[in-house]
Amino acid sequence: MKRCLILIAVVAAAMISPGSAKALIAAHQCNYCHAVHGAAGSALLNDTQAETLCMSCHGPAGISTLKAEVHLNDRNSVYPAFRITCRTCHDPHDNGGNWLGGSNIRLTGSRQDATGYARITTPNSGVREVVFESRGSTAGMPTLHSFADADEDANGYYDGVCETCHTLTKFHRNSAAGSHNHNTGDTCVRCHLHASNFVK
Amino acid sequence: MKCFLRQGAVILPVLLAAGFLFLPPPSRAVETGGRSPGDLASPVRIAEMGDLLIVSDYREKAVFLLNKLKLKSVRSFPVKGAPLAVAYTGGRILVGNETEKRIEMYNPAGNNLGVFGGSRGNRILARDMAMDERSDTLFVVDGLDRTVKLFDREGTLIQTIMSRDIVNPAGIAIDAERSELYVSDYGDPSLKNPALVHVFDYSGNLRRALSGQRAGFSRPQGMSFSEDHLFLADGVLGKVLVLDSSSGSLAKTLGSFGAEPGQLMLPLDVVIDRLTKDAYVTNNRPGRIERFPGGGLLP
């Protein structure tokens, strides 16, 4: 009984503390990932790490229809190999609000400071804002605030979920450099599938 | 006497050290393989074909044939789509193509022999397969309608096992002796359906269920049946759980979570060699096959 009360207090504290889950999406109920009773690891998780947990549903042979893989560079790339894993771009707990006042989709970005804005710790550009409110025009959606909108809102900040990291790509970097005309109006993941490591 | 003792104090350690030099090296408890350039990247399901292992690779979009002893790729062949389930029967390798939603047939050289069940085949998301050679029946977990489908050797649909108990099926194994069918099921926590392994007879009657809460699994994946025990890969735990097939109680585990040899990160399937009782596990995140020598033996 005493242990149960302590557990309830811990869960309640986690729910109301800053930086924790506030509004879970329907597909990510607490007990999908957290074992309230008898978890072997910390944070009520079993002894595992985030990528394995995500991939157990979204990876090969997982039950989710939304298939995903970590972000690798192309085998033929001239740049060193990298491996961007789930939590770099996603917060499994909720869709964060972004710095432009909107709300991101697909659990993109995570709150990294008191502002509460969805941000991404990029490989070589520090912590950057991320705005991802639309998947782009192939689904009849606006291109503004999509994967890479080429600064369509003209605020001088390239904050799409794909472009906010990229500095070495030929297209859609996080600055005005390079070309921003590559397949504009299309959805990046139509060719660069999430399930195929974002490699074409 | 003192001299003897003094000499002994010197000679004994020298002899012991020399003895250690001539001792055979300790046998490796676990061996790892299948990882080299152009080799496995994302192994999923595994099946036996004599001295070879058949492994589907989700990222490479290929099926690999690996030497059991060396755990090295002997050859591979491409699949137009993402391969999941694999099985070997009648000289043919059957491959569940997730992208095309069908089962394809290949010969061991990798030549495509067409679609299982004829030119049109059956629209099916084959997450896992198990072949019972005695009854000439192929059992397939279909992720599309969350059923188990039974086919004859030619690919004709014999029966569909539909059950309200099946929520999110993943893997399948058979106990041919008892004509029992094991179906691993993630369940759905939001619907208060816990992870289970359902046990059906071949007619689709539910006989019992092995509880994930009791045995400690939550993401039950591929399975293998051996020595009256069920070998179950759990994607999150990084372990293969060995369960008593009747009671569901945990008899032992193989592996632990991690990336070192013998450790598992997202294990997705297991097969037990009938002769050697070695256990082979698809270790997805590190992209390799893990062998546990004698892992199929029970205490």
HADDOCK unambig.tbl for C-alpha pairs under 7 A between the chains (distance, minus, plus):
assign (segid A and resid 29 and name CA) (segid B and resid 190 and name CA) 6.52 0.50 0.50
assign (segid A and resid 31 and name CA) (segid B and resid 189 and name CA) 6.11 0.50 0.50
assign (segid A and resid 32 and name CA) (segid B and resid 189 and name CA) 5.92 0.50 0.50
assign (segid A and resid 46 and name CA) (segid B and resid 237 and name CA) 6.93 0.50 0.50
assign (segid A and resid 47 and name CA) (segid B and resid 237 and name CA) 6.52 0.50 0.50
assign (segid A and resid 48 and name CA) (segid B and resid 236 and name CA) 6.28 0.50 0.50
assign (segid A and resid 48 and name CA) (segid B and resid 237 and name CA) 6.46 0.50 0.50
assign (segid A and resid 48 and name CA) (segid B and resid 257 and name CA) 6.70 0.50 0.50
assign (segid A and resid 52 and name CA) (segid B and resid 236 and name CA) 6.20 0.50 0.50
assign (segid A and resid 52 and name CA) (segid B and resid 265 and name CA) 6.60 0.50 0.50
assign (segid A and resid 52 and name CA) (segid B and resid 266 and name CA) 5.84 0.50 0.50
assign (segid A and resid 53 and name CA) (segid B and resid 236 and name CA) 5.80 0.50 0.50
assign (segid A and resid 56 and name CA) (segid B and resid 219 and name CA) 6.81 0.50 0.50
assign (segid A and resid 56 and name CA) (segid B and resid 235 and name CA) 5.57 0.50 0.50
assign (segid A and resid 56 and name CA) (segid B and resid 236 and name CA) 6.41 0.50 0.50
assign (segid A and resid 56 and name CA) (segid B and resid 266 and name CA) 6.76 0.50 0.50
assign (segid A and resid 60 and name CA) (segid B and resid 44 and name CA) 6.71 0.50 0.50
assign (segid A and resid 60 and name CA) (segid B and resid 58 and name CA) 6.43 0.50 0.50
assign (segid A and resid 61 and name CA) (segid B and resid 84 and name CA) 6.81 0.50 0.50
assign (segid A and resid 61 and name CA) (segid B and resid 127 and name CA) 6.31 0.50 0.50
assign (segid A and resid 63 and name CA) (segid B and resid 168 and name CA) 6.52 0.50 0.50
assign (segid A and resid 196 and name CA) (segid B and resid 59 and name CA) 6.81 0.50 0.50
